[in-house]
């Protein structure tokens, strides 16, 4: 019965709403973060391999700041500097692993445009984030508002926002969970619950900046996740490959996740099918929770994959940050 109640509670929490257990937006400040190292499997601490991923390190993250958590997307530097974004419009910067932090840990709300200051605090359901290292600009995808915004370097200000009718057609509580920028400047957005007629997840390919008013309408693609799973984040691995994080909630296992890879067609045509090939499944007895954020770093010629969970600000969930080497 306890497991059933937990599943029901989590199912409700996954639907963003005014009553969701989100903290109110707050003033910028220093963010104390404690990182407790964890084995991939408590029953087998020596286990290092799952699918095509080799476990490098993992931490349970906690903080005295009540606004910490709820992480839906993240960016990571090889040094271990993390920039995370919650589903409450809150940015969090901190360091994990060895070495000295390059910057002080911080927490701050996303900047908003003057015309958006009257929107309620719970409406800033920021679910996806991507970055252009050449210009140091950021893009964030918002559910509920069905909007993509571009931010200046350092998230100093909002530069532009755009609402697309193609995204407005997706369910407000299951839309732009994934937003990835390809190396050539195109963007791919994948709907968590917006479906095509043949049962695939609707995906949009933008030829340029999706926040720019001059960018033409996107073409529709079709994403095929692992059976029973839904996409929660995506990041470009290179020009021809996309990594996608997928989530499932069941009574038997609670939350499980699958890291998958998509080989992009040489030419992306309308209605092209993006088939997910699983790389690894994260499920009990391995570390598993509500995985929503995905990032990639290159370290010494190796590809590192980072996965983070959204704790929904609930005592029975955790913020897990896991680091794997792609094999």
Buried (B, 14 or more C-beta within 10 A) or exposed (E): EEEEEBBEBBEEBBEBBEEBEBBEBBEEEEBEBEBEEBBBBEEEEEBBEBBBBBBBBBBBBBBEBEBBBBBBBBBBBEBBBBBBBBBBBBBBBBBBBEEEBEEEBBBBBBBBEEEBEEBEBBBBBBBBBBBBEEEEBBBBBBBBBBBBBBBBEEBEEBBBBBEBEBBEEBBBBBBBBBBBBBEEEBBBBBBBBBBBEEEBBBBBBBBEBBBBEEBEEBBBBBBBBBEEBBBBBBBBBEEEEBBBBBBBBEEEEBBBBBBBBBEBEEEBEEEBBBBBEBBBBBBBEBBBBBBBBBBBBEEEEEBBBBBBBBBBBBEEBBBBBBBBBBE
